[in-house]
Amino acid sequence: MLDKLNIVKQRFDEITDLIIQPDIISDQKRYVKINKEYKDLKAIMDIRDTYIQITNNLTEAQEIIADGSDAEMVEMAKMELDEAKQALPEMEEKIRHMLVPKDPEDAKNCVVEIRAGAGGDEASIFAGDLFRMYEKYCSSKGWSTSVVNISEGTSGGFKEIIFEVNGEDVYGTLKFEAGVHRVQRVPQTETQGRVHTSAATVMVLPEAEEFDVQLDMTEVRIERTTSTGPGGQSVNTTYSAIKLHHEPTGMIVSCQDQKSSHKNLEKALKVLRSRLYEIELAKKMEADSAKRKSMVSSGDRSAKIRTYNYPQGRVTDHRIGLTLYDLQNIINGDIQRILEELILVENTEKLKENNDIF
């Protein structure tokens, strides 16, 4: 294990030197990439230091026990040896996971799109519930959310809502939420108390930087309109809402959340870039047989991934067969345990694929 960590240390030393070079600092694309690699390697270096300390303690304890000249020291050494032997397997497992090559997309911010599916008004209400769930979860992580566009449902919730999430390793965490979410409950409009099933689709796109996607603005038609819906005095009076038409793909992106036309354009372009970037990523994933086999990857957006059953207070993630009877807390944003289980399964699959590393 230490041999593997020493190889990583060589790269860390190279990166530490590169990150202060003027030509790297002046090249934004390279600097962002190298700075991210530096942070990832620094985490491994920190655990390497702890690992070395534990192995040194173990060796030292064994030497004291073998010497046996001081009974008190031997007793202390035996305790230290037991502690080291208990700590090492867990630490080695953690290191193995850290040494698995990371998906470079995972560190990106993301754009989340939630759309009401089958179920009419109840599906729109459920889409609103999912948005609030993610909003609360992101807040608990210290991530910021910003709404890009909203199409409200007739009885509450949203027919569609698009929002950005900014923070650390956002896409790598939220990508597992992509797919069809299903709710089973008695709708407010149901007079006979029957349980209905409704659905909403969640898309999670890694946010594309300008240097990720070369967007030809001659292929983008910009339409400026007045905002609609709630929003104060500027609604229907100023042409601040933006609608982008991407001619080659037929893709349309709208943004009216900001009062400023310039800010709406900026947000809409960000979503357009992310959607185009996701198309390229999907092609890459399709060509990558290992990713296609993964049961928890965000590949098939039509796949039913999770059910929220209100009568039973149950949430089931169908990809990993995880059922939790904690619906109220989960719908209030406590989805960390579900995501941790999904990340664990994906990392275990990656470990199997990269068995030769170890």
PAMI-29571 format. One record per residue (C-alpha): x negated, y, z negated. Coordinates in nm, 2 decimals. Each point is the difference from the previous one (the first is absolute). Last residue first. Example, Ala and Ser with C-alpha at 12.3 -4.5 7.8 and 13.67 -1.06 7.14 Angstrom:
2
> -1.37, -0.11, -0.71 .
> 0.14, -0.34, -0.07 .
//
This chain:
358
> 0.40, -0.29, 0.60 .
> 0.03, 0.18, 0.33 .
> 0.08, -0.33, 0.17 .
> 0.34, 0.00, -0.17 .
> 0.11, 0.30, 0.19 .
> 0.34, -0.13, 0.12 .
> 0.06, -0.16, -0.34 .
> -0.09, 0.32, -0.18 .
> 0.23, 0.20, 0.24 .
> 0.29, -0.23, -0.10 .
> -0.08, 0.06, -0.37 .
> -0.01, 0.37, 0.07 .
> 0.34, -0.01, 0.17 .
> 0.16, -0.20, -0.29 .
> -0.15, 0.24, -0.26 .
> 0.12, 0.31, 0.19 .
> 0.35, -0.15, 0.01 .
> -0.01, -0.08, -0.37 .
> -0.13, 0.35, -0.08 .
> 0.28, 0.16, 0.22 .
> 0.27, -0.19, -0.20 .
> -0.15, 0.10, -0.33 .
> -0.03, 0.37, 0.10 .
> 0.36, 0.03, 0.11 .
> 0.12, 0.21, -0.30 .
> 0.17, 0.28, 0.20 .
> 0.35, 0.02, -0.15 .
> 0.12, -0.28, 0.23 .
> -0.26, -0.22, -0.18 .
> 0.11, 0.11, -0.35 .
> 0.36, -0.08, 0.07 .
> -0.07, -0.32, 0.19 .
> -0.20, -0.18, -0.27 .
> 0.09, -0.36, 0.05 .
> -0.31, -0.07, 0.22 .
> -0.02, -0.25, 0.27 .
> -0.32, -0.07, 0.20 .
> 0.03, -0.24, 0.29 .
> -0.31, 0.14, 0.17 .
> 0.15, 0.14, 0.32 .
> 0.36, -0.01, -0.13 .
> -0.05, 0.28, -0.26 .
> 0.30, -0.05, -0.24 .
> 0.15, 0.27, -0.22 .
> 0.26, -0.11, -0.25 .
> 0.24, 0.19, -0.23 .
> 0.25, -0.29, 0.07 .
> 0.29, 0.22, 0.11 .
> -0.25, 0.25, 0.15 .
> -0.19, -0.23, 0.24 .
> -0.29, 0.19, 0.17 .
> -0.14, -0.22, 0.28 .
> -0.35, 0.03, 0.15 .
> -0.19, -0.07, 0.32 .
> 0.26, -0.06, 0.27 .
> -0.22, 0.01, 0.32 .
> 0.09, 0.25, 0.27 .
> -0.33, 0.20, -0.07 .
> -0.21, -0.30, 0.09 .
> -0.36, 0.08, -0.06 .
> -0.04, 0.15, -0.35 .
> -0.22, -0.28, -0.12 .
> 0.14, -0.21, -0.29 .
> 0.02, -0.35, 0.16 .
> -0.34, 0.04, 0.18 .
> -0.01, -0.22, 0.31 .
> 0.00, 0.30, 0.24 .
> -0.28, 0.15, -0.20 .
> -0.22, -0.30, 0.07 .
> 0.10, -0.01, 0.36 .
> -0.12, 0.35, 0.07 .
> 0.13, 0.09, 0.35 .
> 0.35, 0.09, -0.13 .
> -0.17, 0.20, -0.28 .
> -0.19, 0.21, 0.26 .
> 0.32, 0.06, 0.20 .
> 0.18, 0.10, -0.32 .
> -0.29, 0.24, -0.08 .
> 0.04, 0.17, 0.34 .
> 0.37, 0.05, -0.05 .
> -0.07, 0.12, -0.36 .
> -0.23, 0.28, 0.14 .
> 0.29, 0.12, 0.23 .
> 0.23, 0.01, -0.30 .
> -0.26, 0.17, -0.22 .
> -0.08, 0.26, 0.27 .
> 0.38, 0.08, 0.04 .
> 0.04, 0.03, -0.38 .
> -0.30, 0.24, -0.03 .
> 0.13, 0.20, 0.30 .
> 0.34, 0.04, -0.18 .
> -0.17, 0.12, -0.31 .
> -0.21, 0.27, 0.18 .
> 0.31, 0.11, 0.20 .
> 0.20, 0.03, -0.31 .
> -0.28, 0.21, -0.16 .
> -0.01, 0.23, 0.31 .
> 0.38, 0.04, 0.01 .
> -0.01, 0.12, -0.36 .
> 0.31, -0.07, -0.22 .
> -0.12, -0.36, -0.06 .
> 0.22, -0.31, 0.01 .
> 0.09, 0.03, 0.37 .
> -0.20, -0.28, 0.16 .
> 0.09, -0.21, 0.30 .
> -0.20, -0.26, 0.19 .
> 0.11, -0.15, 0.33 .
> -0.19, -0.28, 0.18 .
> 0.07, -0.05, 0.37 .
> -0.34, -0.17, 0.02 .
> -0.18, 0.20, 0.27 .
> 0.21, 0.32, -0.05 .
> -0.04, 0.05, -0.37 .
> 0.30, 0.22, -0.09 .
> -0.06, 0.21, -0.31 .
> 0.29, 0.16, -0.19 .
> -0.07, 0.29, -0.23 .
> 0.23, 0.19, -0.24 .
> -0.10, 0.37, -0.06 .
> 0.22, 0.17, 0.25 .
> 0.15, 0.24, -0.26 .
> 0.37, 0.05, -0.09 .
> 0.16, -0.34, -0.01 .
> -0.16, -0.07, -0.35 .
> -0.23, 0.28, -0.11 .
> 0.24, 0.11, -0.28 .
> -0.01, -0.32, -0.20 .
> -0.10, -0.35, 0.09 .
> 0.30, -0.24, 0.03 .
> 0.07, -0.14, 0.35 .
> -0.13, 0.11, 0.33 .
> -0.32, 0.19, 0.10 .
> 0.00, 0.22, 0.31 .
> -0.18, -0.13, 0.30 .
> -0.35, 0.00, 0.15 .
> -0.08, -0.27, 0.26 .
> -0.36, -0.09, 0.07 .
> -0.07, -0.23, 0.30 .
> -0.31, -0.21, -0.05 .
> -0.20, -0.14, 0.29 .
> -0.19, 0.32, 0.05 .
> -0.09, -0.03, -0.37 .
> -0.22, -0.30, 0.07 .
> -0.04, -0.17, -0.33 .
> -0.34, -0.17, -0.06 .
> 0.09, -0.22, -0.29 .
> -0.25, -0.08, -0.28 .
> -0.19, 0.33, 0.03 .
> 0.31, 0.20, -0.09 .
> 0.06, -0.21, -0.31 .
> 0.26, -0.27, 0.01 .
> 0.21, -0.07, -0.31 .
> 0.04, -0.38, -0.04 .
> 0.37, -0.08, 0.08 .
> 0.24, -0.16, -0.24 .
> 0.34, -0.09, 0.14 .
> 0.29, -0.09, -0.23 .
> 0.33, -0.14, 0.13 .
> 0.32, 0.02, -0.20 .
> 0.26, -0.27, -0.07 .
> 0.34, -0.07, -0.13 .
> 0.17, -0.30, -0.17 .
> 0.33, 0.05, -0.16 .
> 0.13, -0.13, -0.34 .
> 0.37, 0.01, -0.04 .
> 0.15, 0.21, -0.28 .
> 0.35, 0.04, 0.16 .
> -0.02, 0.38, 0.05 .
> -0.33, 0.02, 0.18 .
> -0.09, 0.37, 0.06 .
> -0.27, 0.00, -0.27 .
> -0.16, -0.30, 0.16 .
> -0.02, -0.33, -0.19 .
> -0.35, -0.13, 0.03 .
> -0.25, -0.19, 0.22 .
> -0.29, 0.20, 0.14 .
> -0.23, -0.10, 0.28 .
> -0.34, 0.15, 0.09 .
> -0.12, -0.06, 0.36 .
> -0.37, 0.05, 0.07 .
> -0.30, 0.21, -0.11 .
> -0.04, 0.02, -0.38 .
> -0.34, -0.19, 0.01 .
> -0.15, 0.30, 0.18 .
> 0.05, 0.20, -0.32 .
> -0.33, -0.11, -0.18 .
> -0.26, 0.01, 0.28 .
> 0.19, 0.30, 0.15 .
> -0.05, 0.21, -0.32 .
> -0.36, -0.09, -0.08 .
> -0.04, 0.33, -0.19 .
> 0.26, 0.27, 0.05 .
> 0.24, 0.16, 0.25 .
> 0.35, -0.14, 0.09 .
> 0.19, 0.15, 0.29 .
> 0.38, -0.02, 0.04 .
> 0.26, -0.11, 0.26 .
> 0.36, -0.05, -0.10 .
> 0.27, -0.16, 0.21 .
> 0.38, -0.07, -0.04 .
> -0.06, 0.14, -0.34 .
> 0.17, -0.01, -0.34 .
> 0.34, 0.13, -0.06 .
> 0.35, -0.07, 0.14 .
> -0.05, 0.14, 0.36 .
> -0.37, -0.10, 0.00 .
> -0.27, 0.27, 0.04 .
> -0.25, 0.02, 0.28 .
> -0.33, 0.12, -0.16 .
> -0.34, 0.10, 0.14 .
> -0.35, 0.05, -0.12 .
> 0.03, -0.04, -0.38 .
> -0.32, 0.04, -0.20 .
> -0.12, -0.24, -0.26 .
> -0.31, 0.04, -0.22 .
> -0.18, -0.29, -0.17 .
> -0.08, 0.00, -0.37 .
> 0.08, -0.37, -0.02 .
> 0.32, 0.06, -0.21 .
> 0.11, 0.26, 0.25 .
> -0.04, -0.25, 0.28 .
> 0.22, -0.25, -0.19 .
> 0.27, 0.27, -0.06 .
> 0.01, 0.11, 0.36 .
> 0.00, -0.37, 0.12 .
> 0.30, -0.08, -0.22 .
> 0.17, 0.33, 0.10 .
> -0.04, -0.09, 0.37 .
> 0.13, -0.36, -0.06 .
> 0.31, 0.14, -0.17 .
> 0.07, 0.23, 0.29 .
> -0.03, -0.29, 0.24 .
> 0.25, -0.18, -0.22 .
> 0.25, 0.29, 0.03 .
> -0.05, -0.01, 0.38 .
> 0.06, -0.38, 0.00 .
> 0.32, 0.05, -0.21 .
> 0.13, 0.25, 0.26 .
> -0.02, -0.26, 0.28 .
> -0.13, -0.34, -0.10 .
> -0.25, -0.10, 0.26 .
> -0.31, 0.22, 0.01 .
> -0.09, 0.33, -0.17 .
> -0.34, 0.13, 0.10 .
> -0.31, 0.06, -0.21 .
> -0.31, 0.14, 0.16 .
> -0.32, 0.02, -0.21 .
> -0.31, 0.20, 0.13 .
> -0.33, -0.10, -0.15 .
> -0.32, 0.12, -0.16 .
> -0.30, -0.21, 0.10 .
> -0.23, -0.22, -0.22 .
> 0.17, -0.32, 0.13 .
> -0.07, 0.07, 0.37 .
> -0.37, -0.11, -0.03 .
> 0.12, -0.35, -0.10 .
> -0.24, -0.11, -0.26 .
> -0.27, -0.27, 0.04 .
> 0.02, -0.25, -0.29 .
> -0.28, 0.10, -0.25 .
> 0.25, 0.15, -0.25 .
> 0.20, -0.32, -0.01 .
> -0.32, -0.20, -0.07 .
> -0.11, 0.25, -0.26 .
> 0.33, -0.05, -0.19 .
> -0.04, -0.37, 0.01 .
> -0.36, 0.04, -0.13 .
> 0.12, 0.22, -0.29 .
> 0.27, -0.26, -0.10 .
> -0.26, -0.28, 0.01 .
> -0.26, 0.21, -0.20 .
> 0.20, 0.12, -0.29 .
> 0.06, -0.33, -0.18 .
> -0.36, -0.11, 0.04 .
> -0.12, 0.34, -0.12 .
> 0.22, -0.01, -0.31 .
> -0.11, -0.36, -0.09 .
> -0.37, 0.10, 0.05 .
> 0.04, 0.30, -0.23 .
> 0.15, -0.21, -0.27 .
> -0.28, -0.26, 0.03 .
> -0.26, 0.29, -0.01 .
> 0.15, 0.13, -0.32 .
> -0.04, -0.35, -0.16 .
> -0.35, -0.04, 0.14 .
> -0.10, 0.34, -0.14 .
> 0.12, -0.11, -0.35 .
> -0.19, -0.33, 0.03 .
> -0.33, 0.16, 0.11 .
> -0.25, -0.24, 0.15 .
> 0.24, -0.17, 0.24 .
> -0.21, 0.08, 0.31 .
> 0.26, -0.17, 0.23 .
> 0.28, 0.20, -0.16 .
> -0.19, 0.33, 0.04 .
> -0.08, -0.09, 0.37 .
> 0.37, -0.09, 0.07 .
> 0.11, 0.34, -0.15 .
> -0.25, 0.19, 0.22 .
> 0.12, -0.18, 0.31 .
> 0.37, 0.07, -0.08 .
> -0.07, 0.36, -0.09 .
> -0.19, 0.05, 0.33 .
> 0.30, -0.16, 0.19 .
> 0.24, 0.24, -0.18 .
> -0.22, 0.31, 0.08 .
> -0.04, -0.10, 0.36 .
> 0.38, -0.03, 0.04 .
> 0.05, 0.34, -0.16 .
> -0.24, 0.16, 0.24 .
> 0.15, -0.18, 0.29 .
> 0.35, 0.12, -0.11 .
> -0.12, 0.36, 0.04 .
> -0.17, -0.08, 0.34 .
> 0.32, -0.15, 0.13 .
> 0.19, 0.32, -0.08 .
> -0.28, 0.21, 0.16 .
> 0.03, -0.21, 0.31 .
> 0.37, 0.10, 0.05 .
> -0.08, 0.37, -0.08 .
> -0.30, 0.00, 0.24 .
> 0.21, -0.17, 0.28 .
> 0.26, 0.28, -0.03 .
> -0.27, 0.27, 0.02 .
> -0.15, -0.17, 0.30 .
> 0.33, 0.00, 0.19 .
> 0.09, 0.36, -0.10 .
> -0.36, 0.11, 0.09 .
> 0.01, -0.17, 0.34 .
> 0.32, 0.16, 0.11 .
> -0.09, 0.34, -0.14 .
> -0.34, 0.02, 0.17 .
> -0.17, 0.30, -0.18 .
> -0.06, -0.20, -0.31 .
> -0.16, -0.29, 0.20 .
> -0.24, 0.24, 0.18 .
> -0.09, 0.16, -0.33 .
> -0.10, -0.33, -0.17 .
> 0.14, -0.03, -0.35 .
> 0.23, -0.29, 0.07 .
> -0.28, -0.19, 0.18 .
> -0.22, -0.05, -0.31 .
> 0.28, -0.14, -0.22 .
> 0.11, -0.21, 0.30 .
> -0.34, -0.16, 0.03 .
> -0.01, -0.07, -0.37 .
> 0.35, -0.15, 0.01 .
> -0.11, -0.22, 0.29 .
> -0.29, -0.14, -0.20 .
> 0.23, -0.04, -0.30 .
> 0.24, -0.21, 0.21 .
> -0.28, -0.25, 0.07 .
> -0.08, 0.00, -0.37 .
> 0.36, -0.09, -0.08 .
> -0.02, -0.30, 0.23 .
> -0.32, -0.12, -0.17 .
> 0.16, 0.06, -0.34 .
> 0.28, -0.24, 0.09 .
//
